[in-house]
Amino acid sequence: MKKFKSLALISSLAISMMFSLVGCASDSNTAGNTSGSTEPTANAGDSSSYPKEPITWVVPWKPGGANDICARLIAPELEKELGVPVTITNTEGAGGWIGYNMVLSADADGYTICNVSLPGLVANYINPEAQRTNTFKDFAPLVNFARDYVVVCVRPDENRFTTFKDLYEFSKTTEISVAGTSGAGDDGVFIAQLDSLEGGQFVHLATTGSSESLTSLYGGHADISVANVSEVGNAIKAGQLKVIAVASKERVSQLPDVPTVFEEVGVEIVADSSRGIVTKAGVPEEVLTKMREALTKVLESDELKAKLAEQGIDVQITDWQGYLEIFQAAEDQMKEYGPKYFGWELKK
């Protein structure tokens, strides 16, 4: 009987020690992440072998646009560099946010990346009607590779105005319809600034994208059209339109003979679509570094630069830290332009 009691006591002590050790381990793990951060811990996964499975590249717009074309030119080179397949997935709607939400819903492991256009991404959460809670800070910037500036297009046979200066003077007496993508993206911001020119009368004829905008111009449904440099190259070659101004600080290399708005009327108007690539925030730093280095390397390739140049994209690489500054500047701009041009009532 005494022997039984001794064994029972020993067993009881052993069980108590086991739970004590488990408790200590639990406390140790909790102590290692007391901030409540969602950042992955060091043992969240083996990131040293990244990548070891296919990468999904989300393009938040329908096929055929500038972002889609860029992704499809870059992806094969990225495959060669990383040694895994890179699959393009197109989505559309909600100003790109259907695609952006796909990235935010994915694991923070670096296997889902995405095209981003600014100021569109920012405008679609600054706008209070969108009722979004996510911001650019929910994404990890990888690289920005181009600033695709807005240009002003007219029909080749247009005789009421042949320069932007002529257009501005004409608009003081006659309302000008401007075909451009709907919303407060780069087209909307540019048209709003046009209409703010002293005495000018410009009305936004909203479209679903550059293709519809240019078609409206060709068919005479709009007086002028706006689009990005990358979206008008083929139409220029085909003699379907003429570009009379570019919304940049300096003339662009793709259209060296086209003056800036400032050159024409002495007022600086800058509007562009910053084209870059992001992933979800919280991806391990080692994975982010590998992806950033791989993207930068392929974008520095003369062969890829030449292919993108054929599509009107002048590659100018901005690293992830500079890209963060571009995001912040876009957010600051939309907080100013939203109430000023689009009537948004923002919370203080």
N, C-alpha and C positions, 0 to 999 in steps of 0.2 A: 504493500500500500504506500509506504514511504517512497519506494522506488518510483511508483506511478506519479506521485505528487511532484517528485524532482523532475521527471521527464516533462510533465505538464508545465512546470515553472520555466524550464529551459526553452520549451516551444513557445511559451508566451513571450519570453524575453526576445527570442529570435524574430518573432512576428513584429514586435514593437520596434526593434531596430530596423527592420525592413521598411516599415512605413515611415520611420523617421528619415531614412536615407532618401526615400522617394520624395518626401516633403521638402527636403533640402534641395534636391535636384530641381523640383518645381519652382522653389523660391529663387534659385540661381537663374533659371531661364527667364523668369519674370523680371528679375532685377536687371537683366541685360537689355530690356526694352521698356523702360519705365516711362518713356516719353509718349507712348501710344502711337508712335509713327508707323506708317504702313510700309516703310522702306524694308526690303528684304534683309534678313540677317545673313551672316556669312555662310551658314549651313542650309540656306533655303534651297539650294540646288547646286549642281556642279557646273558652274558657269565657265570653268577653265576649258571645257571641251566644246564650247559654243563656236560655231553652230554645228549641230549634229542632226538636224531635221529641216524640212523645207520651211521657207519663210514666206509669209503671206504679205503681199503689198496691196494695201487698200487704196484704190483711186476713187474718191467720193463724187465722181461725176461720170456721165455716160461716156462710152468709147468715142474716140475721134477728136476730142478737145486737146488743147495744149498740154494740160497736165497728164492726160492719158498717153499722149505721144511721147512725152518726156519719160514717163515711167517705163514704157515699152522699149525705149532706146537704152535706158540705164540698166534695167533688170538683167539682160543677158550678160552684161559686163560684171555686174555684181555677183551673178552666179559663178562666173569663172574665178572671181577673187575669193569668194567664201567657200566654194566647193559644194554648195547645196542648191537645190532648185529654188527659184524665186517666182512665185505665182501671182499674177495680177488678178485682183478681184474688183470689178466696177460696181459702184452703187450710185444712186443719185437721190436728191431731194433734201429739203430743209437746209438749203445753203451749204451743203457738204456735211451737215451734222449727222446724217444717217451713217455715213462712212466713219466720221470721227468717233461716233458712239461705238462702232464695231471695235475700234482700237481700245477705247476705254473699257470695254467689256471683256477684252482678251486678258490673258495672264501677262503679268509684267516680267516677261522672260526674253524679250527682244526678237520674238518670232513673228510679230505683227508690226509692220511699219506702214506709213501713210503719207501721201502727198498733202501738202497744206498750201492754201493760197491766202495771202493777207492783202487787204484787211478783211476779207470775207469771213474767215473763221471768227475773228474778234467781233465784227459787227453783229454776227448772229448770236452772240450772248450778251453784248452790251444793250442791244435792243430789248427793252423791257417786255415787249409783246411776246418774245420768244420764250420767256420764263425758264431760262436755263441757269443751272447752278455751276456747271463746269466752266473753267476758264483755260487760257493757254498754259497755266501753271500745272494743269493735269497731264500735260504732255512733256516728254523729254526731247528737246531739239537735237537733231542729228547734224544737219547741214542745210544752209540755204544756198542755192546754186544760180539764181537768176533774179533780176528785177525786170519784169516784163511790162514796159511802159504803155500807157494808153495813147492812142493816136486818133486824130480826127480825119474822117474819110468823107470824100464827096464823089459824086459820079463824074466820069471823065468829061461828059458833055455839059457839066454845070457851068452856066455863064453868069449867074447872078453874083457869084463870088468865086474867086480863084485862089485867094490867099486867106489865111486865118484873120488877118487884119480886115480884109474886105467882109468876111463873114460877121465879125463883131460889129462893124459899122452897119451892116444890113440888118442885124438883129435889133438894133435900136428903134427901127421903125416897123419891123415885121417879125412876128413870132416864129422861131425856128424849132421844128420838131427834131429830136435827137434819138435815134434808135440805139438802145444800150441795154445790157443785161439788167433785169429787175433787181431791186434791193439796194442795200447800202454797201456794195462791194466797190471795187475800183471804178467801174463804169458809173455807178450811182454817185459816188463821191465827186468824180470829175464833172459830171453834168450839173450837180448842185453848185459846184464852184463856178462853172460857166455862167449859170443863171445869176450868180452873185456879182458878176462884172457890172460895173456901173452902166445903167441904161440898157443892158442886154436882156433879151427875152428868149430863154431856152426852155423847152418843155421835154421832159423825159418820156419817150415812147418805150415803155418797158417790154422787154423780150425775154425769152427763155435762155438766151445765150448768143454768142457772137455770130453763129451761123444764121439765126433768125434776124439778128440785127442787120447783117450785111444784105440778106435777102430783101429786107424792108427798104434798104437804100436802093438796091438795084431796081426794085419795082416801083420806085417813086412814092412809097408810102411814108418815107421819112426824108427830111431835107438833108440831113447828114447822119453819119453813124459813128460810133466810137467802138474801138476794139483794142486788143493788145497787139504789139508789134508782131508777135509770133503767129497771130491769127490772120494776117492780111497779106503775107508774102505771095502766096499762090494767086490771090485775086489781083495783086499788082502786076504780076507777070502775065496774067491773062487779059490785062487791060480793062478790068471790070471796075476799078476805082482808082482814085488818086488821094494820097495822104498829104494834108496841108499843114499839119502841126503835130508835135509830139509833146506830151505832158511830162517833161523831165527837166532837170537843171541844165543839162548839156545835151547836145545832139547825140543820137545813138548810132553805134557803129553799123547797124543793119540798114539804116536810112540816113546816111550822112548828109544828104542834100535837103532834108526836111528840117525846117526851123523849129525851135521850141516856142511854146506859147509866149514866153517872156520876150523872146526876140521880136515877135510880131506885135504885141500890144503893151509890153512893159510891165506886165503883171505875172508873177511866178505862180504857175499852177502845176503841181506835181502829183501824179496819180499812177500807180503801178500795181501789178500783182506780184508780190514776192513769192517766188516758187521755191519751196523747200520740202524737207522730209523729216518726219518725227516718229516717235514711238510713244508708248505709255510711260508716264512717270513711275518711278519705283523699280525700273530695270536695274540689275546689278551694274555697278560702275565698270567692271571688267568687260561686260557685254557691250555696254554703250561705247566704250573706247574702241573695241574691235569693229563695231558697225560704223562708227564715225571715221575711223582710219580707212576702212574698206571703201566707203562712199567717196571720201575725198580722193583716194587714189584713182578710182575709176573715172571720176569727173575731171581729173587732171590729165587724162589721156587725150592726146591730140586728135586721135581718130574719133573718139566720142564727141569731143568738142566740135569737130567738123560736122558730124551727123546732126547735132543739136543746132548748129549754126544754119544748116539747110532748112530747119524748121523755124528760123527766126529767133532762136534762143542764144544769147550771148552769155556764155558761162562765166560767172564771177562768183567764186566760192567765198562764202562767209562761214567761219567755224561756228560751233554750237554756242559759244559765249557771245559772239557778235549777233547770232541769230536770236538769242534771248533779248538783246537790246532792240532788235527789229520788232519782235513781238510786243515789247513794252511800249515802243513808240507808236505802234498801230493801235494799241489799246488807248493810249493817251489821246491820240488823234480822234478816235471814234467817240470818246467821252466828250470831246469838244464839238465834233461835227454832228453827232446824233441830235442833240437839242437844237443846234444852230440851223441845220439844213433839213432834218427829217422830223422835227417836232417831238422827239423822244423826251419823256419826262423821267429823268434819272433820279434815283434816290441819292441823297447827300451822303 
